[in-house]
């Protein structure tokens, strides 16, 4: 059980006890009923339980490891995925919305321009036979499907059509 869940259960028990105590006290005042203990004793038990619950909550709060907060860098521009027309490598660029928007492929260095139309196809993960690195290419249906490894720059051809991701 998580510590937050335990704290919720403790708070729930404390609330239920005080609701029960209020109902019993109201019943005794209205109907003159008797309890196993006097109302004063039930109130003392309630205060002791409340102090115990509070102590347990403080101990649990102090022993819970603090979660590290990660800073998130906010980017005002949109991010767009682009496929290089030369080596079929997919990569992301900051899209300012201006068209045509020039870009350079980080893999082969070929320059291109984003003109506003999307590339049709599906992503495919390829493992380079030379360096065993895995990377994504875009399967546009064009055959033979050639690629260039962004790590060792090995040129290859996809032999079989595997299930696209």
TIVO-2410 file (N, C-alpha, C; in nm, 3 decimals):
# residues 165
REC num residu      c1      c2      c3 atome chaine
REC   1      X   0.085  -0.117   0.000     N      A
REC   1      X   0.000   0.000   0.000    CA      A
REC   1      X   0.089   0.124   0.000     C      A
REC   2      X   0.054   0.218  -0.082     N      A
REC   2      X   0.131   0.342  -0.089    CA      A
REC   2      X   0.106   0.426   0.035     C      A
REC   3      X   0.202   0.510   0.067     N      A
REC   3      X   0.190   0.592   0.187    CA      A
REC   3      X   0.079   0.695   0.175     C      A
REC   4      X   0.056   0.745   0.055     N      A
REC   4      X  -0.055   0.840   0.036    CA      A
REC   4      X  -0.189   0.772   0.063     C      A
REC   5      X  -0.202   0.645   0.019     N      A
REC   5      X  -0.325   0.571   0.044    CA      A
REC   5      X  -0.345   0.547   0.194     C      A
REC   6      X  -0.235   0.517   0.264     N      A
REC   6      X  -0.243   0.497   0.409    CA      A
REC   6      X  -0.288   0.625   0.479     C      A
REC   7      X  -0.236   0.738   0.435     N      A
REC   7      X  -0.278   0.866   0.494    CA      A
REC   7      X  -0.426   0.892   0.469     C      A
REC   8      X  -0.474   0.859   0.351     N      A
REC   8      X  -0.616   0.877   0.321    CA      A
REC   8      X  -0.703   0.789   0.411     C      A
REC   9      X  -0.658   0.666   0.436     N      A
REC   9      X  -0.735   0.575   0.521    CA      A
REC   9      X  -0.738   0.628   0.665     C      A
REC  10      X  -0.625   0.679   0.713     N      A
REC  10      X  -0.620   0.734   0.849    CA      A
REC  10      X  -0.714   0.852   0.862     C      A
REC  11      X  -0.713   0.941   0.764     N      A
REC  11      X  -0.803   1.057   0.768    CA      A
REC  11      X  -0.948   1.011   0.763     C      A
REC  12      X  -0.977   0.910   0.682     N      A
REC  12      X  -1.113   0.857   0.672    CA      A
REC  12      X  -1.159   0.799   0.806     C      A
REC  13      X  -1.072   0.721   0.872     N      A
REC  13      X  -1.108   0.667   1.004    CA      A
REC  13      X  -1.133   0.779   1.105     C      A
REC  14      X  -1.051   0.881   1.103     N      A
REC  14      X  -1.070   0.992   1.197    CA      A
REC  14      X  -1.203   1.061   1.172     C      A
REC  15      X  -1.237   1.085   1.047     N      A
REC  15      X  -1.365   1.150   1.014    CA      A
REC  15      X  -1.483   1.062   1.054     C      A
REC  16      X  -1.474   0.931   1.023     N      A
REC  16      X  -1.582   0.840   1.059    CA      A
REC  16      X  -1.600   0.831   1.211     C      A
REC  17      X  -1.492   0.831   1.285     N      A
REC  17      X  -1.501   0.826   1.431    CA      A
REC  17      X  -1.573   0.950   1.486     C      A
REC  18      X  -1.536   1.065   1.436     N      A
REC  18      X  -1.599   1.186   1.487    CA      A
REC  18      X  -1.744   1.198   1.442     C      A
REC  19      X  -1.778   1.147   1.326     N      A
REC  19      X  -1.920   1.144   1.285    CA      A
REC  19      X  -1.997   1.050   1.377     C      A
REC  20      X  -1.938   0.932   1.404     N      A
REC  20      X  -2.003   0.837   1.493    CA      A
REC  20      X  -2.020   0.898   1.633     C      A
REC  21      X  -1.916   0.964   1.681     N      A
REC  21      X  -1.922   1.025   1.813    CA      A
REC  21      X  -2.031   1.133   1.819     C      A
REC  22      X  -2.044   1.211   1.713     N      A
REC  22      X  -2.147   1.315   1.707    CA      A
REC  22      X  -2.286   1.253   1.709     C      A
REC  23      X  -2.306   1.147   1.631     N      A
REC  23      X  -2.438   1.081   1.625    CA      A
REC  23      X  -2.473   1.020   1.761     C      A
REC  24      X  -2.377   0.954   1.824     N      A
REC  24      X  -2.402   0.892   1.954    CA      A
REC  24      X  -2.433   1.000   2.058     C      A
REC  25      X  -2.358   1.109   2.058     N      A
REC  25      X  -2.384   1.217   2.152    CA      A
REC  25      X  -2.521   1.279   2.128     C      A
REC  26      X  -2.557   1.297   2.002     N      A
REC  26      X  -2.689   1.351   1.969    CA      A
REC  26      X  -2.799   1.256   2.016     C      A
REC  27      X  -2.777   1.126   1.997     N      A
REC  27      X  -2.875   1.026   2.039    CA      A
REC  27      X  -2.891   1.026   2.191     C      A
REC  28      X  -2.780   1.040   2.262     N      A
REC  28      X  -2.787   1.041   2.409    CA      A
REC  28      X  -2.860   1.164   2.459     C      A
REC  29      X  -2.833   1.277   2.397     N      A
REC  29      X  -2.898   1.401   2.440    CA      A
REC  29      X  -3.047   1.396   2.408     C      A
REC  30      X  -3.084   1.347   2.290     N      A
REC  30      X  -3.224   1.348   2.247    CA      A
REC  30      X  -3.307   1.240   2.318     C      A
REC  31      X  -3.252   1.119   2.333     N      A
REC  31      X  -3.331   1.007   2.386    CA      A
REC  31      X  -3.292   0.967   2.527     C      A
REC  32      X  -3.188   1.024   2.578     N      A
REC  32      X  -3.146   0.987   2.713    CA      A
REC  32      X  -3.086   0.848   2.718     C      A
REC  33      X  -3.033   0.798   2.605     N      A
REC  33      X  -2.974   0.664   2.600    CA      A
REC  33      X  -2.845   0.657   2.678     C      A
REC  34      X  -2.802   0.536   2.706     N      A
REC  34      X  -2.678   0.517   2.780    CA      A
REC  34      X  -2.574   0.453   2.689     C      A
REC  35      X  -2.449   0.482   2.719     N      A
REC  35      X  -2.337   0.426   2.645    CA      A
REC  35      X  -2.257   0.336   2.737     C      A
REC  36      X  -2.166   0.259   2.680     N      A
REC  36      X  -2.080   0.176   2.762    CA      A
REC  36      X  -1.993   0.263   2.852     C      A
REC  37      X  -1.950   0.376   2.800     N      A
REC  37      X  -1.871   0.472   2.875    CA      A
REC  37      X  -1.944   0.606   2.874     C      A
REC  38      X  -1.901   0.691   2.960     N      A
REC  38      X  -1.960   0.825   2.961    CA      A
REC  38      X  -1.915   0.901   2.835     C      A
REC  39      X  -1.994   1.000   2.798     N      A
REC  39      X  -1.964   1.079   2.680    CA      A
REC  39      X  -1.830   1.149   2.694     C      A
REC  40      X  -1.797   1.192   2.815     N      A
REC  40      X  -1.669   1.258   2.840    CA      A
REC  40      X  -1.553   1.162   2.808     C      A
REC  41      X  -1.567   1.034   2.843     N      A
REC  41      X  -1.462   0.935   2.817    CA      A
REC  41      X  -1.447   0.911   2.667     C      A
REC  42      X  -1.561   0.904   2.594     N      A
REC  42      X  -1.555   0.888   2.448    CA      A
REC  42      X  -1.485   1.008   2.385     C      A
REC  43      X  -1.508   1.126   2.437     N      A
REC  43      X  -1.442   1.245   2.383    CA      A
REC  43      X  -1.292   1.240   2.407     C      A
REC  44      X  -1.251   1.192   2.525     N      A
REC  44      X  -1.106   1.179   2.553    CA      A
REC  44      X  -1.044   1.076   2.460     C      A
REC  45      X  -1.113   0.964   2.439     N      A
REC  45      X  -1.063   0.863   2.346    CA      A
REC  45      X  -1.050   0.923   2.206     C      A
REC  46      X  -1.147   1.004   2.165     N      A
REC  46      X  -1.143   1.068   2.034    CA      A
REC  46      X  -1.025   1.162   2.019     C      A
REC  47      X  -0.997   1.239   2.123     N      A
REC  47      X  -0.883   1.332   2.118    CA      A
REC  47      X  -0.752   1.255   2.111     C      A
REC  48      X  -0.741   1.147   2.189     N      A
REC  48      X  -0.619   1.065   2.186    CA      A
REC  48      X  -0.601   1.001   2.048     C      A
REC  49      X  -0.710   0.947   1.991     N      A
REC  49      X  -0.701   0.888   1.857    CA      A
REC  49      X  -0.663   0.992   1.753     C      A
REC  50      X  -0.723   1.111   1.764     N      A
REC  50      X  -0.690   1.218   1.671    CA      A
REC  50      X  -0.542   1.255   1.679     C      A
REC  51      X  -0.489   1.266   1.800     N      A
REC  51      X  -0.347   1.298   1.819    CA      A
REC  51      X  -0.259   1.186   1.761     C      A
REC  52      X  -0.301   1.061   1.784     N      A
REC  52      X  -0.226   0.947   1.730    CA      A
REC  52      X  -0.227   0.949   1.577     C      A
REC  53      X  -0.343   0.972   1.516     N      A
REC  53      X  -0.353   0.980   1.370    CA      A
REC  53      X  -0.265   1.093   1.316     C      A
REC  54      X  -0.269   1.206   1.384     N      A
REC  54      X  -0.188   1.320   1.342    CA      A
REC  54      X  -0.039   1.287   1.351     C      A
REC  55      X   0.001   1.220   1.457     N      A
REC  55      X   0.141   1.181   1.472    CA      A
REC  55      X   0.183   1.084   1.362     C      A
REC  56      X   0.098   0.987   1.330     N      A
REC  56      X   0.129   0.892   1.223    CA      A
REC  56      X   0.141   0.965   1.089     C      A
REC  57      X   0.052   1.060   1.062     N      A
REC  57      X   0.059   1.137   0.938    CA      A
REC  57      X   0.188   1.216   0.928     C      A
REC  58      X   0.229   1.280   1.038     N      A
REC  58      X   0.353   1.359   1.037    CA      A
REC  58      X   0.473   1.268   1.014     C      A
REC  59      X   0.477   1.153   1.080     N      A
REC  59      X   0.589   1.059   1.062    CA      A
REC  59      X   0.593   1.010   0.918     C      A
REC  60      X   0.478   0.975   0.862     N      A
REC  60      X   0.475   0.927   0.724    CA      A
REC  60      X   0.516   1.037   0.627     C      A
REC  61      X   0.475   1.160   0.652     N      A
REC  61      X   0.512   1.271   0.566    CA      A
REC  61      X   0.663   1.294   0.567     C      A
REC  62      X   0.722   1.284   0.685     N      A
REC  62      X   0.866   1.307   0.696    CA      A
REC  62      X   0.949   1.193   0.638     C      A
REC  63      X   0.894   1.071   0.635     N      A
REC  63      X   0.971   0.956   0.584    CA      A
REC  63      X   0.949   0.931   0.435     C      A
REC  64      X   0.851   0.996   0.374     N      A
REC  64      X   0.828   0.977   0.230    CA      A
REC  64      X   0.942   1.043   0.154     C      A
REC  65      X   1.008   0.968   0.063     N      A
REC  65      X   1.114   1.030  -0.015    CA      A
REC  65      X   1.057   1.137  -0.107     C      A
REC  66      X   1.128   1.246  -0.115     N      A
REC  66      X   1.083   1.358  -0.198    CA      A
REC  66      X   1.102   1.322  -0.345     C      A
REC  67      X   1.000   1.351  -0.426     N      A
REC  67      X   1.011   1.329  -0.569    CA      A
REC  67      X   1.088   1.445  -0.630     C      A
REC  68      X   1.182   1.408  -0.717     N      A
REC  68      X   1.260   1.512  -0.783    CA      A
REC  68      X   1.174   1.575  -0.892     C      A
REC  69      X   1.172   1.705  -0.891     N      A
REC  69      X   1.096   1.774  -0.994    CA      A
REC  69      X   1.187   1.799  -1.114     C      A
REC  70      X   1.134   1.770  -1.231     N      A
REC  70      X   1.210   1.793  -1.353    CA      A
REC  70      X   1.157   1.917  -1.420     C      A
REC  71      X   1.249   1.999  -1.463     N      A
REC  71      X   1.208   2.119  -1.534    CA      A
REC  71      X   1.171   2.082  -1.677     C      A
REC  72      X   1.065   2.139  -1.725     N      A
REC  72      X   1.022   2.115  -1.861    CA      A
REC  72      X   1.043   2.244  -1.938     C      A
REC  73      X   1.117   2.233  -2.044     N      A
REC  73      X   1.142   2.350  -2.125    CA      A
REC  73      X   1.023   2.368  -2.219     C      A
REC  74      X   0.960   2.482  -2.209     N      A
REC  74      X   0.847   2.511  -2.295    CA      A
REC  74      X   0.896   2.572  -2.426     C      A
REC  75      X   0.846   2.519  -2.533     N      A
REC  75      X   0.883   2.567  -2.664    CA      A
REC  75      X   0.760   2.631  -2.726     C      A
REC  76      X   0.776   2.753  -2.772     N      A
REC  76      X   0.661   2.822  -2.827    CA      A
REC  76      X   0.631   2.777  -2.970     C      A
REC  77      X   0.731   2.722  -3.037     N      A
REC  77      X   0.710   2.679  -3.175    CA      A
REC  77      X   0.663   2.534  -3.176     C      A
REC  78      X   0.595   2.495  -3.281     N      A
REC  78      X   0.549   2.357  -3.298    CA      A
REC  78      X   0.665   2.272  -3.348     C      A
REC  79      X   0.659   2.144  -3.315     N      A
REC  79      X   0.760   2.050  -3.361    CA      A
REC  79      X   0.699   1.968  -3.475     C      A
REC  80      X   0.771   1.954  -3.585     N      A
REC  80      X   0.723   1.881  -3.701    CA      A
REC  80      X   0.821   1.770  -3.737     C      A
REC  81      X   0.766   1.654  -3.770     N      A
REC  81      X   0.849   1.542  -3.816    CA      A
REC  81      X   0.868   1.556  -3.966     C      A
REC  82      X   0.992   1.538  -4.011     N      A
REC  82      X   1.027   1.552  -4.152    CA      A
REC  82      X   1.102   1.426  -4.195     C      A
REC  83      X   1.080   1.384  -4.320     N      A
REC  83      X   1.155   1.273  -4.377    CA      A
REC  83      X   1.246   1.326  -4.486     C      A
REC  84      X   1.373   1.289  -4.478     N      A
REC  84      X   1.470   1.332  -4.579    CA      A
REC  84      X   1.439   1.260  -4.710     C      A
REC  85      X   1.437   1.335  -4.819     N      A
REC  85      X   1.409   1.275  -4.950    CA      A
REC  85      X   1.528   1.195  -5.002     C      A
REC  86      X   1.645   1.216  -4.945     N      A
REC  86      X   1.766   1.147  -4.991    CA      A
REC  86      X   1.786   1.014  -4.917     C      A
REC  87      X   1.794   1.017  -4.783     N      A
REC  87      X   1.828   0.897  -4.706    CA      A
REC  87      X   1.709   0.836  -4.632     C      A
REC  88      X   1.591   0.897  -4.641     N      A
REC  88      X   1.466   0.849  -4.579    CA      A
REC  88      X   1.468   0.850  -4.427     C      A
REC  89      X   1.561   0.923  -4.366     N      A
REC  89      X   1.566   0.936  -4.221    CA      A
REC  89      X   1.457   1.033  -4.177     C      A
REC  90      X   1.387   0.998  -4.067     N      A
REC  90      X   1.288   1.091  -4.012    CA      A
REC  90      X   1.352   1.163  -3.894     C      A
REC  91      X   1.324   1.292  -3.883     N      A
REC  91      X   1.376   1.374  -3.774    CA      A
REC  91      X   1.277   1.486  -3.747     C      A
REC  92      X   1.297   1.555  -3.636     N      A
REC  92      X   1.205   1.663  -3.599    CA      A
REC  92      X   1.274   1.798  -3.616     C      A
REC  93      X   1.193   1.898  -3.650     N      A
REC  93      X   1.242   2.035  -3.661    CA      A
REC  93      X   1.142   2.127  -3.594     C      A
REC  94      X   1.188   2.244  -3.553     N      A
REC  94      X   1.098   2.345  -3.498    CA      A
REC  94      X   1.026   2.413  -3.614     C      A
REC  95      X   0.894   2.405  -3.612     N      A
REC  95      X   0.813   2.459  -3.721    CA      A
REC  95      X   0.764   2.598  -3.683     C      A
REC  96      X   0.812   2.698  -3.755     N      A
REC  96      X   0.770   2.836  -3.729    CA      A
REC  96      X   0.640   2.872  -3.801     C      A
REC  97      X   0.599   2.787  -3.895     N      A
REC  97      X   0.477   2.812  -3.971    CA      A
REC  97      X   0.504   2.886  -4.101     C      A
REC  98      X   0.625   2.937  -4.120     N      A
REC  98      X   0.660   3.008  -4.242    CA      A
REC  98      X   0.686   2.905  -4.351     C      A
REC  99      X   0.630   2.926  -4.470     N      A
REC  99      X   0.649   2.834  -4.582    CA      A
REC  99      X   0.703   2.909  -4.701     C      A
REC 100      X   0.792   2.858  -4.777     N      A
REC 100      X   0.865   2.733  -4.752    CA      A
REC 100      X   0.964   2.752  -4.638     C      A
REC 101      X   0.982   2.646  -4.558     N      A
REC 101      X   1.074   2.652  -4.445    CA      A
REC 101      X   1.193   2.561  -4.473     C      A
REC 102      X   1.313   2.619  -4.487     N      A
REC 102      X   1.429   2.538  -4.517    CA      A
REC 102      X   1.476   2.456  -4.397     C      A
REC 103      X   1.532   2.337  -4.425     N      A
REC 103      X   1.589   2.253  -4.320    CA      A
REC 103      X   1.706   2.175  -4.380     C      A
REC 104      X   1.787   2.118  -4.291     N      A
REC 104      X   1.900   2.035  -4.333    CA      A
REC 104      X   1.891   1.902  -4.261     C      A
REC 105      X   1.904   1.792  -4.333     N      A
REC 105      X   1.897   1.659  -4.275    CA      A
REC 105      X   2.019   1.639  -4.183     C      A
REC 106      X   1.996   1.597  -4.058     N      A
REC 106      X   2.108   1.575  -3.966    CA      A
REC 106      X   2.189   1.451  -4.001     C      A
REC 107      X   2.134   1.365  -4.087     N      A
REC 107      X   2.202   1.241  -4.122    CA      A
REC 107      X   2.294   1.258  -4.241     C      A
REC 108      X   2.238   1.303  -4.354     N      A
REC 108      X   2.318   1.310  -4.477    CA      A
REC 108      X   2.356   1.454  -4.514     C      A
REC 109      X   2.295   1.553  -4.449     N      A
REC 109      X   2.329   1.692  -4.477    CA      A
REC 109      X   2.255   1.754  -4.594     C      A
REC 110      X   2.165   1.678  -4.658     N      A
REC 110      X   2.092   1.733  -4.772    CA      A
REC 110      X   1.996   1.841  -4.724     C      A
REC 111      X   1.992   1.949  -4.800     N      A
REC 111      X   1.902   2.059  -4.767    CA      A
REC 111      X   1.769   2.039  -4.836     C      A
REC 112      X   1.664   2.083  -4.770     N      A
REC 112      X   1.529   2.072  -4.825    CA      A
REC 112      X   1.445   2.187  -4.772     C      A
REC 113      X   1.319   2.186  -4.814     N      A
REC 113      X   1.228   2.291  -4.769    CA      A
REC 113      X   1.093   2.227  -4.741     C      A
REC 114      X   1.034   2.265  -4.631     N      A
REC 114      X   0.902   2.218  -4.593    CA      A
REC 114      X   0.800   2.307  -4.662     C      A
REC 115      X   0.717   2.243  -4.746     N      A
REC 115      X   0.623   2.322  -4.826    CA      A
REC 115      X   0.479   2.311  -4.778     C      A
REC 116      X   0.455   2.236  -4.674     N      A
REC 116      X   0.321   2.231  -4.619    CA      A
REC 116      X   0.248   2.101  -4.643     C      A
REC 117      X   0.294   2.014  -4.730     N      A
REC 117      X   0.225   1.888  -4.748    CA      A
REC 117      X   0.292   1.781  -4.663     C      A
REC 118      X   0.211   1.685  -4.617     N      A
REC 118      X   0.261   1.580  -4.531    CA      A
REC 118      X   0.309   1.462  -4.615     C      A
REC 119      X   0.408   1.390  -4.561     N      A
REC 119      X   0.460   1.272  -4.629    CA      A
REC 119      X   0.368   1.155  -4.597     C      A
REC 120      X   0.327   1.084  -4.699     N      A
REC 120      X   0.242   0.967  -4.681    CA      A
REC 120      X   0.331   0.846  -4.655     C      A
REC 121      X   0.290   0.759  -4.565     N      A
REC 121      X   0.366   0.639  -4.536    CA      A
REC 121      X   0.355   0.602  -4.390     C      A
REC 122      X   0.436   0.503  -4.351     N      A
REC 122      X   0.435   0.459  -4.213    CA      A
REC 122      X   0.578   0.447  -4.163     C      A
REC 123      X   0.593   0.463  -4.031     N      A
REC 123      X   0.725   0.453  -3.971    CA      A
REC 123      X   0.769   0.307  -3.966     C      A
REC 124      X   0.899   0.287  -3.981     N      A
REC 124      X   0.954   0.153  -3.976    CA      A
REC 124      X   1.086   0.161  -3.901     C      A
REC 125      X   1.109   0.069  -3.810     N      A
REC 125      X   1.235   0.066  -3.737    CA      A
REC 125      X   1.330  -0.026  -3.811     C      A
REC 126      X   1.450   0.024  -3.836     N      A
REC 126      X   1.553  -0.050  -3.909    CA      A
REC 126      X   1.673  -0.067  -3.817     C      A
REC 127      X   1.735  -0.185  -3.820     N      A
REC 127      X   1.858  -0.210  -3.746    CA      A
REC 127      X   1.971  -0.220  -3.847     C      A
REC 128      X   2.072  -0.137  -3.829     N      A
REC 128      X   2.185  -0.133  -3.921    CA      A
REC 128      X   2.266  -0.262  -3.909     C      A
REC 129      X   2.297  -0.330  -4.021     N      A
REC 129      X   2.376  -0.453  -4.014    CA      A
REC 129      X   2.523  -0.427  -3.980     C      A
REC 130      X   2.570  -0.304  -3.996     N      A
REC 130      X   2.710  -0.273  -3.969    CA      A
REC 130      X   2.733  -0.241  -3.821     C      A
REC 131      X   2.654  -0.149  -3.764     N      A
REC 131      X   2.679  -0.104  -3.626    CA      A
REC 131      X   2.571  -0.148  -3.528     C      A
REC 132      X   2.467  -0.217  -3.575     N      A
REC 132      X   2.356  -0.268  -3.493    CA      A
REC 132      X   2.273  -0.159  -3.428     C      A
REC 133      X   2.281  -0.036  -3.477     N      A
REC 133      X   2.199   0.073  -3.424    CA      A
REC 133      X   2.058   0.064  -3.483     C      A
REC 134      X   1.960   0.098  -3.402     N      A
REC 134      X   1.821   0.101  -3.449    CA      A
REC 134      X   1.778   0.245  -3.469     C      A
REC 135      X   1.705   0.271  -3.577     N      A
REC 135      X   1.656   0.404  -3.606    CA      A
REC 135      X   1.531   0.392  -3.691     C      A
REC 136      X   1.457   0.502  -3.701     N      A
REC 136      X   1.331   0.501  -3.776    CA      A
REC 136      X   1.351   0.557  -3.916     C      A
REC 137      X   1.284   0.494  -4.012     N      A
REC 137      X   1.275   0.548  -4.148    CA      A
REC 137      X   1.128   0.550  -4.185     C      A
REC 138      X   1.095   0.618  -4.292     N      A
REC 138      X   0.957   0.626  -4.337    CA      A
REC 138      X   0.941   0.535  -4.459     C      A
REC 139      X   0.848   0.441  -4.448     N      A
REC 139      X   0.819   0.352  -4.560    CA      A
REC 139      X   0.710   0.417  -4.644     C      A
REC 140      X   0.750   0.474  -4.757     N      A
REC 140      X   0.656   0.544  -4.844    CA      A
REC 140      X   0.595   0.453  -4.950     C      A
REC 141      X   0.638   0.328  -4.951     N      A
REC 141      X   0.591   0.236  -5.052    CA      A
REC 141      X   0.684   0.229  -5.171     C      A
REC 142      X   0.780   0.319  -5.177     N      A
REC 142      X   0.878   0.323  -5.285    CA      A
REC 142      X   0.971   0.202  -5.272     C      A
REC 143      X   0.996   0.131  -5.384     N      A
REC 143      X   1.084   0.015  -5.383    CA      A
REC 143      X   1.189   0.031  -5.491     C      A
REC 144      X   1.311  -0.003  -5.467     N      A
REC 144      X   1.363  -0.055  -5.341    CA      A
REC 144      X   1.371   0.057  -5.237     C      A
REC 145      X   1.346   0.021  -5.111     N      A
REC 145      X   1.349   0.117  -5.002    CA      A
REC 145      X   1.492   0.125  -4.949     C      A
REC 146      X   1.558   0.236  -4.977     N      A
REC 146      X   1.697   0.253  -4.936    CA      A
REC 146      X   1.704   0.345  -4.815     C      A
REC 147      X   1.811   0.331  -4.739     N      A
REC 147      X   1.830   0.415  -4.621    CA      A
REC 147      X   1.980   0.435  -4.598     C      A
REC 148      X   2.011   0.533  -4.513     N      A
REC 148      X   2.148   0.554  -4.469    CA      A
REC 148      X   2.147   0.559  -4.318     C      A
REC 149      X   2.231   0.480  -4.252     N      A
REC 149      X   2.238   0.475  -4.106    CA      A
REC 149      X   2.288   0.611  -4.055     C      A
REC 150      X   2.215   0.673  -3.962     N      A
REC 150      X   2.257   0.803  -3.911    CA      A
REC 150      X   2.380   0.797  -3.820     C      A
REC 151      X   2.423   0.674  -3.784     N      A
REC 151      X   2.536   0.660  -3.693    CA      A
REC 151      X   2.666   0.627  -3.768     C      A
REC 152      X   2.661   0.524  -3.854     N      A
REC 152      X   2.784   0.485  -3.924    CA      A
REC 152      X   2.780   0.518  -4.073     C      A
REC 153      X   2.668   0.572  -4.121     N      A
REC 153      X   2.647   0.615  -4.260    CA      A
REC 153      X   2.654   0.500  -4.360     C      A
REC 154      X   2.621   0.380  -4.313     N      A
REC 154      X   2.612   0.264  -4.402    CA      A
REC 154      X   2.486   0.278  -4.488     C      A
REC 155      X   2.499   0.257  -4.619     N      A
REC 155      X   2.384   0.260  -4.710    CA      A
REC 155      X   2.329   0.119  -4.720     C      A
REC 156      X   2.197   0.108  -4.706     N      A
REC 156      X   2.136  -0.024  -4.712    CA      A
REC 156      X   2.001  -0.019  -4.780     C      A
REC 157      X   1.948  -0.139  -4.803     N      A
REC 157      X   1.818  -0.156  -4.867    CA      A
REC 157      X   1.736  -0.247  -4.776     C      A
REC 158      X   1.610  -0.210  -4.752     N      A
REC 158      X   1.522  -0.295  -4.672    CA      A
REC 158      X   1.482  -0.412  -4.759     C      A
REC 159      X   1.520  -0.533  -4.715     N      A
REC 159      X   1.496  -0.654  -4.795    CA      A
REC 159      X   1.350  -0.699  -4.785     C      A
REC 160      X   1.301  -0.716  -4.662     N      A
REC 160      X   1.166  -0.765  -4.642    CA      A
REC 160      X   1.081  -0.657  -4.580     C      A
REC 161      X   0.955  -0.662  -4.605     N      A
REC 161      X   0.864  -0.564  -4.545    CA      A
REC 161      X   0.824  -0.618  -4.409     C      A
REC 162      X   0.872  -0.555  -4.304     N      A
REC 162      X   0.831  -0.593  -4.170    CA      A
REC 162      X   0.709  -0.510  -4.131     C      A
REC 163      X   0.649  -0.547  -4.023     N      A
REC 163      X   0.529  -0.477  -3.976    CA      A
REC 163      X   0.564  -0.336  -3.937     C      A
REC 164      X   0.507  -0.232  -4.000     N      A
REC 164      X   0.538  -0.093  -3.963    CA      A
REC 164      X   0.482  -0.064  -3.824     C      A
REC 165      X   0.548   0.031  -3.754     N      A
REC 165      X   0.503   0.069  -3.620    CA      A
REC 165      X   0.399   0.176  -3.627     C      A
***
